[in-house]
Every structure is written in C-alpha cells, then in structure tokens.
Amino acid sequence: MRIDKYLKVSRLIKRRTVANEACSGGRVTINGKTAKPGSEVSPGDIVEIRFGERLLKVRVEDVKEHTLKNDAALLYTVLEQNGTI
C-alpha cells in the first residue's frame, strides 16, 4: 500500500493530501529512508513522521484498504513519541 494512503487509513495523519505533502516535504521515512507519497509500506516496516520538533515512530502491524475509526490504532504500534502529534 502507498505510504500516503496508509497514513490516512491508519489515521496517523487525518487527510491524504496532508500525508502526501508530508511525504513530499521529506518529513516521512520508511526504515530510515525518505519516503515519497507512492512508496510502498508493508507489515514490519518502521515509519517515522516529523512535524517540526515533534516525532512519531511506529511499526506497521497491518495494512488494510479501509478500517473503522476504533480499529485504526490496531494497524500500528507506537515505538517512540516526542511532543504532541
């Protein structure tokens, strides 16, 4: 699945356009490599999202095309979080 779509489906970022901009701006990495909006993400990958001084690092647990709001947090495990995201 594309990283921009995954960020939206998992609700790590609320809108796909914002996820796309974050990837294009170099603020998202997958396994330590800068992610483009079309980069593929798979279970087991480590994703880091930076917004200014804030950092969120998660491990992808599952990839689904659609998910309910209450189940979105099951798609990832938070590994590190600095600041408020």
N, C-alpha and C positions, 0 to 999 in steps of 0.2 A: 504494500500500500504506500502511496505517496506520503511523505512526511507532513506536508501541509494539511492533507485530509485527516491524517491520524491525529494531529494536534487538535483539530476541530472536533472530531468524533469522540476523542477521549476527554474533551473539554479542558485540556491544559491551556488552550487559547480558545476564546469563545467564538471567533469568526474566522472563516477560512482565509478571507482577504488579509486579515491581520497576521495569520500564520504564514501566509505567502510573503508578506512584507518582512516579517522577522527572519525568514529563511534567506530572502534576497539580500537583506542587510547584514548577513553573516553572524546573526545572533543565535543560531541554532546549529548544534553539532550532533552527529551520529557517530558513536565510537571514536570520538576525538577528531573527526574530520568535518569541516564546514559543510553543512547540508544546503543543497539547492531545493526549491519547492518541490521538484519532481524526484528527489532522492527517495529510494525505497527504504522502508523500515520493516523489520521483522522481529518476532519474539526473541528476547535475549539481548537486543541492541540497547546501548546506553545513550540516552538523549539528554543533552544539556540545552537549556534555554536561558538566555541572558537578556535582561531589560535593565540597562544602566548598571547599578550596583547589585541588583537582585539576580540570584542564580537559582535555578531549579534543575536538579539532576535526577532522572528517573530511568528505571529499567522497564522496557516494553515486555509486558506479560502476555498480551493477546492482541490480535489485530482483527477488528470487525468492521464491516461496512456501515453498520448502524448499531446504536446502543441507546438504552434508556438512560436518562439523566442519573438515576440512582445507581446504575451499573457501570457508569463511565470510569469510576475510580478503580474498578477491577482490571482495567486494561493496562495499568502500570503500577510500579512500586516506587515510592519516593526514596531516593538514596541520600540526597543532600538538598537542603533548602536554606538559603541565606536571604534575609529580607522578606518582604511581603509580596507575594505574587497573587 
